[in-house]
Amino acid sequence: MDDPPIQPAHDNQWDAENPSSPKAPDRVSAYAVSESEIYISWRDRSGNEDGFKIFESIEDEHGRHPIILLESDIESYTVLNRQPFTDYIYYIESFNNSGSSIQLPVSASTRHAPPDAPDSLTISNIGQGSITIEWQDNSLIEDYFDLEEAKNIPVNFYPKVTVPTDCTRTIIDSLVSNTLNWYRIASRNSYGVSNYSEAVSVRID
């Protein structure tokens, strides 16, 4: 017989002679980190679960389907690759060999979320104090892009230019010669800012 898990802070403890299904988690919450990612968290109230199951459904549609099976003692999970402008319902349950807890629902929507981050930042047409910067737009809901610049090393970035939504190219001119410039970009809307792209550098001769 396996030794009982050490979970002194939980409500029901492992009992080899009287096994029981685990208590349901509580304090369940969920929110959209971006238009494609939803963060779910809960409190583990059981000392005898083998793990947690998360199910998903889309509001206004029937049925729910499992999306992940997690190990015991985990209290959060980020759901990736969701659709923008969509309302989701998640159900979290704990389980062991004796059964499963009740499923606790929680809602989250990607309708009101920060945009996904742009990436693939590149620099071309370098010369005479001017460069062209291009990137990939991965969002459907950004209001604009913030392009930032840093000198010599990729720290202490400051705003360089604001670029309109759906634009993936801008020209920077009047650059000082004999300097090393770093650039990064993020997308923004009224709900927040995305992560920044990986920074890229260019030397202005």
C-alpha positions as CSV (number, residue, x, y, z in Angstrom):
1,M,0.0,0.0,0.0
2,D,1.4,3.4,-0.9
3,D,2.1,5.9,1.8
4,P,-0.5,8.6,2.2
5,P,0.3,12.0,0.6
6,I,1.4,14.7,3.0
7,Q,-1.3,17.4,2.7
8,P,-1.9,18.6,6.3
9,A,-3.7,21.8,5.3
10,H,-6.4,20.1,3.3
11,D,-9.9,19.3,4.4
12,N,-10.0,15.5,3.9
13,Q,-7.0,13.3,4.4
14,W,-6.0,10.0,2.8
15,D,-7.5,7.0,4.7
16,A,-6.4,3.6,3.4
17,E,-9.2,1.7,5.1
18,N,-12.0,4.2,4.1
19,P,-11.1,5.6,0.7
20,S,-13.4,8.3,-0.6
21,S,-13.6,10.6,-3.6
22,P,-11.9,13.9,-3.1
23,K,-13.4,17.2,-2.2
24,A,-14.1,19.7,-5.0
25,P,-11.7,22.6,-5.4
26,D,-13.0,26.1,-4.6
27,R,-12.1,29.7,-5.1
28,V,-12.2,29.0,-8.9
29,S,-11.5,32.0,-11.1
30,A,-10.7,32.5,-14.8
31,Y,-9.8,35.5,-17.0
32,A,-8.4,36.1,-20.4
33,V,-4.7,36.9,-20.4
34,S,-4.9,37.7,-24.1
35,E,-7.3,37.1,-26.9
36,S,-6.1,33.5,-27.2
37,E,-5.1,32.6,-23.6
38,I,-7.3,32.0,-20.5
39,Y,-5.8,31.6,-17.0
40,I,-7.7,29.4,-14.6
41,S,-6.9,29.1,-10.8
42,W,-8.5,27.3,-7.9
43,R,-7.8,26.2,-4.3
44,D,-7.0,22.5,-3.7
45,R,-9.2,21.4,-0.8
46,S,-8.4,17.7,-0.9
47,G,-5.6,15.6,0.5
48,N,-6.4,12.5,-1.5
49,E,-6.9,13.5,-5.1
50,D,-4.9,11.9,-7.9
51,G,-5.3,15.0,-10.0
52,F,-7.6,17.5,-11.6
53,K,-9.6,17.5,-14.8
54,I,-10.6,20.6,-16.7
55,F,-13.5,20.6,-19.2
56,E,-14.5,23.3,-21.6
57,S,-17.6,24.4,-23.3
58,I,-18.5,27.4,-25.5
59,E,-21.5,29.5,-24.3
60,D,-24.6,29.0,-26.4
61,E,-23.4,25.5,-27.4
62,H,-24.4,22.2,-25.9
63,G,-21.9,19.8,-24.2
64,R,-18.5,20.0,-22.7
65,H,-15.2,18.3,-23.5
66,P,-12.1,17.5,-21.5
67,I,-9.1,19.7,-22.4
68,I,-6.4,18.7,-19.8
69,L,-5.7,16.2,-17.0
70,L,-3.4,17.6,-14.3
71,E,-1.4,16.0,-11.5
72,S,-2.4,16.5,-7.9
73,D,-1.6,19.6,-5.9
74,I,-1.7,21.9,-9.0
75,E,-3.8,25.0,-8.5
76,S,-3.6,26.8,-11.9
77,Y,-3.5,26.3,-15.6
78,T,-3.4,28.5,-18.7
79,V,-5.5,27.4,-21.7
80,L,-3.8,28.3,-25.0
81,N,-5.0,28.8,-28.5
82,R,-8.5,29.9,-27.8
83,Q,-10.6,31.9,-30.3
84,P,-11.0,35.7,-30.0
85,F,-14.5,37.2,-29.4
86,T,-15.6,34.0,-27.7
87,D,-17.3,33.2,-24.3
88,Y,-16.1,30.0,-22.6
89,I,-17.2,28.0,-19.6
90,Y,-14.7,25.8,-17.7
91,Y,-15.5,23.0,-15.3
92,I,-12.8,21.9,-12.8
93,E,-13.1,18.6,-10.8
94,S,-10.7,16.6,-8.6
95,F,-10.6,12.8,-8.9
96,N,-9.0,9.7,-7.6
97,N,-9.7,5.9,-7.9
98,S,-12.8,6.2,-5.7
99,G,-14.5,8.8,-8.0
100,S,-14.6,12.5,-8.8
101,S,-15.8,15.6,-7.1
102,I,-18.6,17.8,-8.3
103,Q,-17.6,20.0,-11.2
104,L,-17.3,23.7,-10.5
105,P,-18.0,26.0,-13.4
106,V,-16.3,29.3,-14.1
107,S,-16.8,31.7,-17.1
108,A,-14.2,33.6,-19.1
109,S,-14.4,35.6,-22.3
110,T,-11.8,36.6,-24.9
111,R,-14.1,39.5,-26.0
112,H,-12.5,41.8,-23.5
113,A,-8.8,41.0,-23.4
114,P,-5.4,42.4,-24.3
115,P,-4.2,41.5,-27.8
116,D,-1.8,38.8,-28.7
117,A,1.8,39.9,-29.2
118,P,3.3,40.6,-32.6
119,D,6.5,38.8,-33.5
120,S,9.0,38.2,-36.3
121,L,10.5,41.7,-36.0
122,T,13.0,42.4,-38.8
123,I,15.1,45.3,-39.9
124,S,16.0,46.1,-43.5
125,N,16.9,48.9,-45.9
126,I,19.7,50.1,-43.6
127,G,21.5,53.2,-44.8
128,Q,21.8,57.0,-44.6
129,G,20.2,57.2,-41.1
130,S,17.1,55.3,-42.0
131,I,15.8,51.8,-41.5
132,T,12.6,49.8,-42.3
133,I,11.1,47.7,-39.5
134,E,8.5,45.0,-40.2
135,W,6.7,42.5,-38.0
136,Q,3.9,39.9,-38.0
137,D,0.5,41.0,-36.6
138,N,-1.0,38.1,-34.6
139,S,-4.0,39.9,-33.2
140,L,-7.5,40.7,-34.4
141,I,-8.2,43.2,-31.7
142,E,-5.3,45.6,-31.3
143,D,-5.9,49.3,-31.5
144,Y,-2.3,50.2,-32.3
145,F,1.3,49.1,-31.9
146,D,4.0,50.6,-29.7
147,L,7.5,50.4,-31.2
148,E,10.2,51.1,-28.6
149,E,14.0,51.8,-28.9
150,A,17.0,51.4,-26.7
151,K,20.6,52.5,-27.2
152,N,23.6,50.1,-27.1
153,I,22.1,47.4,-24.9
154,P,18.5,46.0,-24.8
155,V,17.5,47.7,-21.6
156,N,15.8,51.0,-20.7
157,F,13.5,51.0,-23.8
158,Y,11.6,54.1,-24.5
159,P,8.7,54.8,-26.9
160,K,9.8,55.5,-30.4
161,V,6.7,55.5,-32.6
162,T,3.0,54.5,-32.4
163,V,1.8,52.5,-35.5
164,P,-1.9,52.2,-36.5
165,T,-3.8,48.9,-36.2
166,D,-3.2,46.3,-38.9
167,C,0.0,48.0,-40.1
168,T,3.1,45.8,-40.2
169,R,5.7,48.1,-41.4
170,T,7.2,51.5,-40.5
171,I,10.2,53.6,-41.5
172,I,12.5,55.1,-38.9
173,D,14.7,58.0,-40.1
174,S,17.0,60.7,-38.7
175,L,19.0,58.1,-36.8
176,V,22.4,59.1,-35.4
177,S,25.3,57.4,-37.1
178,N,27.8,55.1,-35.4
179,T,25.3,53.8,-32.9
180,L,23.8,50.4,-32.0
181,N,20.0,50.6,-31.7
182,W,17.6,48.0,-30.3
183,Y,13.9,47.7,-31.1
184,R,10.9,45.8,-29.8
185,I,7.2,46.1,-30.4
186,A,3.9,45.4,-28.5
187,S,0.2,45.6,-29.4
188,R,-2.3,47.5,-27.3
189,N,-6.0,48.0,-26.9
190,S,-8.3,49.4,-24.2
191,Y,-7.9,46.2,-22.1
192,G,-4.2,46.2,-21.9
193,V,-0.9,45.5,-23.6
194,S,0.6,42.3,-25.1
195,N,4.0,40.9,-24.4
196,Y,6.8,42.5,-26.3
197,S,8.4,40.9,-29.3
198,E,11.9,39.7,-29.1
199,A,14.2,42.7,-29.4
200,V,16.4,43.0,-32.5
201,S,19.4,45.3,-33.1
202,V,20.9,47.3,-35.9
203,R,24.1,49.3,-36.1
204,I,23.8,52.7,-37.8
205,D,27.0,53.4,-39.7
